[in-house]
Amino acid sequence: MKAGKGYIKKMEATMEKRENPLRTQPINKLLLQFAVPSMVAMIVSALYNMVDQFFIGRYVGELGNAATNIAFPLSTICTAIALLCGIGGASAFNLAMGAGKKDEAGYYMGNAITTMVGAGVVLCIIVQIFLTPILTLFGAPVKVLPFAQEYAGITAFGFPFLIIGTGGGHLMRADGSPRMTMICNMTGAIINTVLDYMFVAVMDWGMKGAAWATVIGQVVAAILVFGYFTRCKTVKLTIRHLMLRARFIGKVLSLGMAPCTNQLAMMVVQIVLNNSLKYYGGLSSFGESIPIACVGIISKVSMVVFSFVIGISQGLQPIVSFNYGAENYGRVKKAYKMAIGASFVISIIAFFVFQVFPRQIISLFGEGSEEYYNFAVRYFRVYMFFICITFIQPITSNFFTAIGKPIKGVFLSLTRQILFLLPLIIIMPRIFGLDGILYAGPIADFLSVTTAVVMILLELRKPEYKEVKNV
């Protein structure tokens, strides 16, 4: 009798593996199915900050814009935690499912959820206790600090919800529900936009209005995510799956380290950049606030472009992880090439828009002096010059994570921000002043892309990728 049950389970597992669309459907169809909702989710996530920036710029002004840029590293920390657990959990989940280990996959998902919630609560408490020292460290000028305190003090309450909403989306996508990820993010963003208008434009609540609109949108999105986890598609989560176990959470964190490290690197660079802009801006005709305000707007606009790229990268993840786990290397290689091609088209369009219409884009976020526009336009064109090729680095970094090679993914994620950009924005302004910061960006982009190209060529030349079965 036991032997019969074992045989039935084995046959069911075999049938599940055969019928899984990640194994059988055409790559272009899968990438479209997973990447489009991922892109929408990422774009919507970027719009959280964009919408705040829009209303604050129009109804609070330049100092409000600068304040959101000062507080932005806190959101980056939340994103880092969400990616650490979300992408790490999704990669481990899909690798386990590809290998036919369904129950093990449930533990990866459950442990990721528990870690995200706990980390969000801890971060919220830390920020509330040390808010002023943190914002001062982030480079807040004296005039900007009160605005940043008001905004960050409120948005900190939303950190646990922001983390589970962002990271949970990756787990839902890994479970085969990319559209649900999109729905959760869109719902939160729509609520945020409507409330931003009501609280800031109509009720004139200023910074606190934008902050509360953001938090409420994040809470609603997180509730939807939690609702999904009670009825997952491929696994049934129970309390035992949520209990932390070193074996499972260790693998989740190792696989999520690359995208997390990239976000933390971005945070470190943002802090150093803000302080450099404050110091060298103060030595120039622009003053302390104009460079910080302009760079804040430009970085968030560029996030919309990178949302497309990261969305494609995230859509690539379950396809690559499952097929690598199932040893279908031909499909792994084909999926990577398609992701690169799609990102190239998007990036070329972004390059054209950023070079031709920088002033028009900046004007959307409120009025400023002629010096304000002069700095913003020049920064846009110079700092973002290599946006046409920067997509290669994040896609390749996430590719290595998806195939279970987190060390390579972590290294590659560090190249642009830590190995190249951080030293450049420290050294070059000493020689060229404020212009040194502008030119540090494209130089770092070129070097990081070159590194990514070398690493992926070495990987794809390995014998296993010559497999063309099941493509």
PEZI-V405994 format. One record per backbone hydrogen bond with DSSP energy under -1.0 kcal/mol. NH is the residue of the N-H (numbers start at 0). CO is the residue of the C=O. If there is no record, write none. Layout:
nh-><NH & NH>
co-><CO & CO>
This chain:
nh-><4 & 5 & 6 & 7 & 8 & 9 & 10 & 11 & 12 & 13 & 14 & 15 & 16 & 17 & 18 & 19 & 22 & 23 & 24 & 29 & 30 & 31 & 32 & 33 & 34 & 35 & 37 & 38 & 39 & 40 & 41 & 42 & 43 & 44 & 45 & 46 & 49 & 50 & 51 & 52 & 53 & 54 & 55 & 56 & 57 & 58 & 59 & 60 & 64 & 65 & 66 & 67 & 68 & 69 & 70 & 73 & 75 & 76 & 77 & 78 & 79 & 80 & 81 & 82 & 83 & 84 & 85 & 86 & 87 & 88 & 89 & 90 & 91 & 92 & 93 & 94 & 95 & 96 & 97 & 98 & 99 & 100 & 104 & 105 & 106 & 107 & 108 & 109 & 110 & 111 & 112 & 113 & 114 & 115 & 116 & 117 & 118 & 119 & 120 & 121 & 122 & 123 & 124 & 125 & 126 & 127 & 128 & 129 & 133 & 134 & 135 & 136 & 137 & 138 & 139 & 144 & 147 & 148 & 149 & 150 & 151 & 152 & 154 & 155 & 156 & 157 & 158 & 161 & 162 & 163 & 164 & 165 & 166 & 167 & 170 & 171 & 172 & 173 & 174 & 175 & 176 & 180 & 181 & 182 & 183 & 184 & 185 & 186 & 187 & 188 & 189 & 190 & 191 & 192 & 193 & 194 & 195 & 196 & 197 & 198 & 199 & 201 & 202 & 204 & 209 & 210 & 211 & 212 & 213 & 214 & 215 & 216 & 217 & 218 & 219 & 220 & 221 & 222 & 223 & 224 & 225 & 226 & 227 & 228 & 230 & 248 & 249 & 250 & 251 & 252 & 253 & 254 & 255 & 259 & 260 & 261 & 262 & 263 & 264 & 265 & 266 & 267 & 268 & 269 & 270 & 271 & 272 & 273 & 274 & 275 & 276 & 277 & 278 & 279 & 280 & 281 & 283 & 286 & 292 & 293 & 294 & 295 & 296 & 297 & 298 & 299 & 300 & 301 & 302 & 303 & 305 & 306 & 307 & 308 & 309 & 310 & 311 & 312 & 313 & 314 & 315 & 316 & 319 & 320 & 321 & 322 & 323 & 324 & 325 & 326 & 327 & 328 & 331 & 332 & 333 & 334 & 335 & 336 & 337 & 338 & 339 & 340 & 341 & 342 & 343 & 344 & 345 & 346 & 347 & 348 & 349 & 350 & 351 & 352 & 353 & 354 & 355 & 356 & 360 & 361 & 362 & 363 & 364 & 365 & 372 & 373 & 374 & 375 & 376 & 377 & 378 & 379 & 380 & 381 & 382 & 383 & 384 & 386 & 388 & 389 & 391 & 394 & 395 & 396 & 397 & 398 & 399 & 400 & 401 & 402 & 403 & 404 & 408 & 409 & 410 & 411 & 412 & 413 & 417 & 418 & 419 & 420 & 421 & 423 & 424 & 426 & 427 & 430 & 431 & 432 & 434 & 435 & 437 & 438 & 442 & 443 & 444 & 445 & 446 & 447 & 448 & 449 & 450 & 451 & 452 & 453 & 454 & 455 & 456 & 457 & 458 & 459 & 461 & 464 & 465 & 466>
co-><0 & 1 & 2 & 3 & 4 & 5 & 6 & 7 & 8 & 9 & 10 & 11 & 12 & 13 & 14 & 15 & 19 & 19 & 20 & 25 & 26 & 27 & 28 & 29 & 30 & 31 & 33 & 34 & 35 & 36 & 37 & 38 & 39 & 40 & 41 & 42 & 45 & 46 & 47 & 48 & 49 & 50 & 51 & 52 & 53 & 54 & 55 & 55 & 60 & 61 & 62 & 63 & 64 & 65 & 66 & 70 & 71 & 72 & 73 & 74 & 75 & 76 & 77 & 78 & 79 & 80 & 81 & 82 & 82 & 84 & 85 & 86 & 87 & 88 & 89 & 90 & 91 & 92 & 93 & 94 & 96 & 95 & 100 & 101 & 102 & 103 & 104 & 105 & 106 & 107 & 108 & 109 & 110 & 111 & 112 & 113 & 114 & 115 & 116 & 117 & 118 & 119 & 120 & 121 & 122 & 123 & 124 & 125 & 129 & 130 & 131 & 132 & 133 & 135 & 134 & 140 & 143 & 144 & 145 & 146 & 147 & 148 & 150 & 151 & 153 & 154 & 155 & 157 & 158 & 159 & 160 & 161 & 162 & 163 & 166 & 167 & 168 & 169 & 170 & 172 & 171 & 176 & 177 & 178 & 179 & 180 & 181 & 182 & 183 & 184 & 185 & 186 & 187 & 188 & 189 & 190 & 191 & 192 & 193 & 194 & 195 & 196 & 197 & 198 & 205 & 206 & 207 & 208 & 209 & 210 & 211 & 212 & 213 & 214 & 215 & 216 & 217 & 218 & 219 & 220 & 221 & 222 & 223 & 224 & 227 & 244 & 245 & 246 & 247 & 248 & 249 & 250 & 251 & 255 & 256 & 257 & 258 & 259 & 260 & 261 & 262 & 263 & 264 & 265 & 266 & 267 & 268 & 269 & 270 & 271 & 272 & 273 & 274 & 275 & 276 & 277 & 280 & 280 & 288 & 289 & 290 & 291 & 292 & 293 & 294 & 295 & 296 & 297 & 298 & 300 & 301 & 302 & 303 & 304 & 305 & 306 & 307 & 308 & 309 & 310 & 311 & 312 & 315 & 316 & 317 & 318 & 319 & 320 & 321 & 323 & 322 & 326 & 327 & 328 & 329 & 330 & 331 & 332 & 333 & 334 & 335 & 336 & 337 & 338 & 339 & 340 & 341 & 342 & 343 & 344 & 345 & 346 & 347 & 348 & 349 & 350 & 351 & 352 & 356 & 357 & 358 & 360 & 361 & 362 & 368 & 369 & 370 & 371 & 372 & 373 & 374 & 375 & 376 & 377 & 378 & 379 & 381 & 383 & 385 & 385 & 388 & 390 & 391 & 392 & 393 & 394 & 395 & 396 & 397 & 398 & 400 & 399 & 404 & 405 & 406 & 407 & 408 & 409 & 413 & 413 & 414 & 415 & 416 & 419 & 420 & 422 & 423 & 427 & 427 & 428 & 431 & 432 & 433 & 434 & 438 & 439 & 440 & 441 & 442 & 443 & 444 & 445 & 446 & 447 & 448 & 449 & 450 & 451 & 452 & 453 & 454 & 455 & 458 & 461 & 462 & 463>
